[in-house]
Amino acid sequence: MSAAPPLVSVIALFDRGIFDVCLPSLFDQSFADFEILAVTGSETVAPPSDPRLKHLVIADRNPARRRNQAAQAARGAILAFIDDDAAAAPDWLTRGVGFLRADPVAAGCGGPNLRYGDATTGELVTDLLLTAPLIGAGSRAYRGGGATALARPGELHLVNLFVRKDWWDKLGGLDESMGYGAEDTEFIDRATRAGAEIFFVPGLIVRHRRRPFGLAYLRQRLTLRQQTGRLFIRRPGVYARNGGFWAALALPLLLLGLVLNPGLILPAALGYVGMTITLSRLGWAGRPWLAALAPAAFLLHHLTYTAGLWLGILKGLVGRTPVR
């Protein structure tokens, strides 16, 4: 690693010992003025040797705290975050740095994390749930597209995020009390309220493995939505314009209404099947078998989302933490 500080410090957590996805894509970048801070939890999980790479051993399991510690060790004026199972496009750093150079007022930028072209059946089902508008996550973080614009909470994730280090330091980095889940949403919201301009850039792309649909996926969603509920208690305005959030809150009332009026169950079920297949059509186009799986997958997704959200709200009410 050169004595002169690089312009960009790329930060990635490699807890799973997966080095053959993210690192090759970083070594293949068209932009050269960067360092990689590879964080693992043990000396025994070590990345391959490279002059551009610095191995940081941080045993703490809190990912927000680990990224904050890595940022403290970073020498670059720009921090770039990516996940170990994501592959950056060859022009990823060029585009991210180019955007910030072109707009010196911008505090940061990020873009979509799209599925791989060789996604498995389980990944395709998950991607359907994440990209469908209105009934799925529907965020541009998963489907890309649209115009460059100021990012809304939930549109940018730490799998693909650039932040000027002076802004990062001014904001105090990630909120470590959040731990895993919603820490990026909380950061974007806090940055925006502090006057920072962070943009969603559709062409700033990484490819990211989807967690295959199944029990592991549902457990992850349950955890993440609990974090959403906790953040809502701490800062309700984050989700004020999120229609999906409010629909999930109201879902128990809808289910209660069906229990009290069983004659409506069949029409509601048929309507739900039609709605999920229709609104997810862009995700299953050309794969009719995927359309057949959509209603059941969305039902499990929606029930998990609502359960996690209400659990998180209850936990947030019981164990309130100060708002930063």
Secondary structure, 3 states (H helix, E strand, C coil): CCCCCCCEEEEEECCCCCCCCHHHHHHCCCCCCEEEEEEECCCCCCCCCCCCEEEEECCCCCHHHHHHHHHHHCCCCEEEEECCCEEECCCHHHHHHHHHHHCCCCCEEECCEECCCCCCHHHHHHHHHHHCCCCCCCCHHHHCCCCCEECCCCCCCCCEEEEEHHHHHHHCCCCCCCCCCCHHHHHHHHHHHCCCCEEECCCCCEEECCCCCCHHHHHHHHHHHHHHHHHHHHCHHHHCCCHHHHHHHHHHHHHHHHHHCHHHHHHHHHHHHHHHHHHCHHHHCCCHHHHHHHHHHHHHHHHHHHHHHHHHHHHHHHCCCCCC
